[in-house]
Amino acid sequence: MSNDITSTDGGASAAPPTRRRRALWVAGVAGLTGVVGLAALGGVAARDDKPKADQVSDAQPSTNRQNASDDGGADKGGAKDDGGQDDEWSGDDWSGFDDRSGKNGKDREDGKDGKDGKDGKHDEKDRTKQVPCDSDKLIQAITFANNEDGGVLELARDCTYTLTRNQDGNGLPVITEHITLKGEHTTIGREATADYFRILNVGAGGHLTLKGLSIRGGQTLQSPMTADPATVWAPYSAQVRSTAAQPPAAAAPAAKSATTAAPGAKPAAAAKSAATAAKPAAKAAPVKATAKAAPAKAAAKPAANAAPAKPATAATKAATAKPVAAAAKPVGAGTAVVPLVEQPGFTDGAGVLVQPGGRAEILDSELLYNQSGGNGGGVANFGSTRLSKTTVAHNTAFFFGGGVFNAGVLQVDESKIKDNTGIIGGGGISNGAADIFTEDVDGGSVWVYKSEITDNETLGFGGGVLDVEGTTTLHQTTVSDNTALLAGGGIAVADSQLTLKDATVVKNSTAGVGGGVAVTSDSVATIENSRITDNTAGFFGAGLYNEDSVTTLRESEVTGNRAVGPFGSGGGIYNTDGGEISLHRTKVTHNFATLPPGGISNGLFSFVRLDDESVVSANRPTNCLNVPGCF
């Protein structure tokens, strides 16, 4: 199953939007990409992240708990309690509950018609229902609430609602009204041996509130095709492209044959995936050709040596541009219709998926051990979502956003995003995504306040946070101990707006560039009263890597960072490819690099400006290269 599958409950649109892609990551990771692939992850992608009966989270007491699966409930004494309910959960899904809406007043528990004579709504007390520790009854209660203008469902304390079956890839009914699920040390999880499905799906017009719950073990099917993070980013990086140009060209036919051989695959989807797989080779040569002719020409040279340049270009364009245009433009239509909002893929959001027009508030809860075959292991938000005093941990995404994926409006406050894995990018949080087998997804708006983003990892870009064509603000937030193999151990942004205010970026690492922060591709970054300390990089910019972007630091510190590879340079700051950096009342001190300078390295046609109150000192082996007023 691939992300091209269309579903009314959260599927991808049949005609993906077409848009330009800016050149990303135009320096600094030579020599890495030849050995990077999904195989390098080992067992990370395939690891068993399913919940176990004896696992207890930090926020849960290690006491005996009630357990109830959708095969039948159990009370505290272990006796089955079906409440006299008919066996309407006998099939492989729970569509049998849909005809029990109770709108005629006969099936309602309170015998009322749902009107109070004033505004047509029950007050909160009338709308609150208690749900026994029985998964069937939870499904039934949500179905009733969807048909009765919403409600507040109080779940059993210390209960585990175990889901074993699904409908259209969702373990619980799609939320279409304002529904609150309240619990106390209560878990909703997928049975480890069940078919793959997500736990919760919030549809357009739905508003879900979770309080005191643990959402565990959701899992969606991953794509039958694999993707190498280096191949995904090669079109946007001159250094990656120069070392990985030939492998992508050879890999395209293999991806195509794997797609066509997949059981049950649709011919149209196979053709689309194969065409998209060839897309990186098409983008490799023309990247930034008009702005910087020399780098583009040099980048295209290896491809020219491997095959005749003009025929290869023509063949690649025919394999990529034309099929995409044909798919996006229906027969008889004048122009292709570009959606106003991004649409989720069928496998996005293993824990919780929020569709465009949907809203979710996750309060005092946990999202644990969920695994997405697409984007967003814990949460995939395409609408509006708030995480407050919530832990998102031990989740995995096959593509982007191991913990959280966002293409809408996301607010995170007083929460922890930790120990998540996003294989291609954004181990903790990914705001947007680069194109792989489908079109890219523009990032939305992310605001993180008084939170911790720690110990996340990716093989690609943005170990803690990744932003692609979006806006991200981190306020009084710590980004620490994250890892990215290629770039941006702590934070990576491309064609985006980044704001760090009273933030700490510490002890992050990458084998490539930007151990702490990587700012690339015409991005704008503002760093105020923040600290970038003790980060490491194998190549350039252990503290801050700035390429073709504008970055301003005010009253901040870049200290103790180390570029430790054999060609490591710019331990504190590395600025290149026409980038602009301005330092105001900022300290760049005690940074180290293998090759000079240890403090600030400024490339040709790039600009670094220091005000009189900034300090660049005690860096090894030297302080600066090509920086006016610094030596």
Beta strands, then each sheet from edge to edge (+ up, - down):
strand 1: 66-69
strand 2: 128-131
strand 3: 151-155
strand 4: 159-163
strand 5: 178-190
strand 6: 200-202
strand 7: 207-216
strand 8: 352-354
strand 9: 359-363
strand 10: 366-368
strand 11: 371-372
strand 12: 379-381
strand 13: 384-388
strand 14: 391-393
strand 15: 396-397
strand 16: 404-406
strand 17: 409-413
strand 18: 416-418
strand 19: 421-422
strand 20: 429-431
strand 21: 445-449
strand 22: 452-454
strand 23: 457-458
strand 24: 465-468
strand 25: 471-475
strand 26: 478-480
strand 27: 483-484
strand 28: 491-494
strand 29: 497-501
strand 30: 504-506
strand 31: 509-510
strand 32: 517-520
strand 33: 524-528
strand 34: 531-533
strand 35: 536-537
strand 36: 544-547
strand 37: 550-554
strand 38: 557-559
strand 39: 562-563
strand 40: 573-576
strand 41: 580-584
strand 42: 587-589
strand 43: 592-593
strand 44: 600-602
strand 45: 607-610
strand 46: 615-617
strand 47: 624-625
sheet 1: 1+ 4+ 5+ 3+ 2+
sheet 2: 1+ 4+ 5+ 7+ 9+ 13+ 17+ 21+ 25+ 29+ 33+ 37+ 41+ 45+
sheet 3: 1+ 4+ 5+ 7+ 10+ 14+ 18+ 22+ 26+ 30+ 34+ 38+ 42+ 46+
sheet 4: 6+ 8+ 12+ 16+ 20+ 24+ 28+ 32+ 36+ 40+ 44+ 47+
sheet 5: 11+ 15+ 19+
sheet 6: 23+ 27+ 31+ 35+ 39+ 43+
end
